[in-house]
């Protein structure tokens, strides 16, 4: 679409206002693309104000705007804002699509072909027809969806302990705002999810690293970090950890809760990838066995569905639950009811378990194809073999500049993530995160590894 839009912009510079562009059929033949691609390109130009479309007549060059006035002097804002800033670099990188022609081996969402687009469209249509679809929902979420999240987590979790939220990232921001004051330490796994580091730093919190290995966070080092920092919260991803893919080992689960209990601290459990198991389902959430309100659980379905379905849940009990509810109500009111109704329709339909089975099958094939390509092209690299999730964690040779490597790879037509930003402090070693769920196909994954290997060999 971008190529067609760029070509039409160049053509519009040669046309006068009101002159007609070639027909859609002519553009399809000229650029050898589908009618949908042409339609989207014309829609983009119309949104930019460059063309005017007239049904039955075609698309015409719009009147050219008058020359822009000198830009306003906004320098005064630097004084008013002071020296506090918000660094969105980590999050914006996560949401940046691969350039046209590049293979996406980085990203946190399923490839469009794996998303349940038709099921979502049908669910949204059913949800929109409900008489109360656009009314104010219960501020904690619609009852049916709260009950579904409670059943999914299991254990003694009740619907009354569920707060429906506007996605995993918003959940993290609300929970951290409710639990910790600015300036407080927050224990995090090292490496960890880029998004939580961005939120913590923007909120004035101080991330404190706790190393992980193939079995998850190391409880002995967690206890030391609590003792040294005085922290009152620990953020973790026990199931299919991002970026390493680790699952918290059974013999560490109770120990982590014991360590938090001894420190008088909360455990923030980010369960973003529960439905992305490949060879096995992950253990039950820590929240399912938590009888004392130690765990604040965040359940998200975006990774297993589509990036635009920004609905998740926070499960907590006791005074912390009331504080989190109040923080969301003050900051966001409530998630859009049509999205809540759409998600409930989706997960209640017979197609939901079929979709999850299809995703597991596809992710297994993609993971194995990527691992095989890495073993063939780069046999000396150490790569994990995750049992779920979307990512491989690749150990690079000592002395490799992973950030420079990622930049060189992008110039060679493959998007990968340098490992360094995933560490809250100094990186223990150079790594790459390679995502196998975002590319268009297994063949594209193999091509991406081939391009990456060429960069590494050079």
Secondary structure, 3 states (H helix, E strand, C coil): CHHHHHHHHHHHHHCCCCCECCCHHHHHHHHCCCHHHHHHHHHHHHHCCCEEEECCCEEEECCCCCCCCCCCCCCHHHHHHCCCCCCCHHHHHHHCCCCCCCEECCCCCCCHHHCCHHHHHHHHHHHHCCCCCCCCCCCCCCHHHHHHHHHHHCCCCCHHHEEEECCHHHHHHHHHHHHCCCCCEEEEEECCCHHHHHHHHHCCCEEEEEEEECCEECHHHHHHHHHHHCCCEEEECCCCCCCCCCCCCHHHHHHHHHHHHHHCCEEEEEECCHHHECCCCCCCCHHHHCCCCCEEEEEECHHHCCCCCCCEEEECCCHHHHHHHHHHHHHHCCCCHHHHHHHHHHHHCCHHHHHHHHHHHHHHHHHHHHHHHHHHHCCCCEECCCCECCEEEEECCCCCCHHHHHHHHHHCCEECEECHHHCCCCCCCCEEEEECCCCCCHHHHHHHHHHHHHHHHC
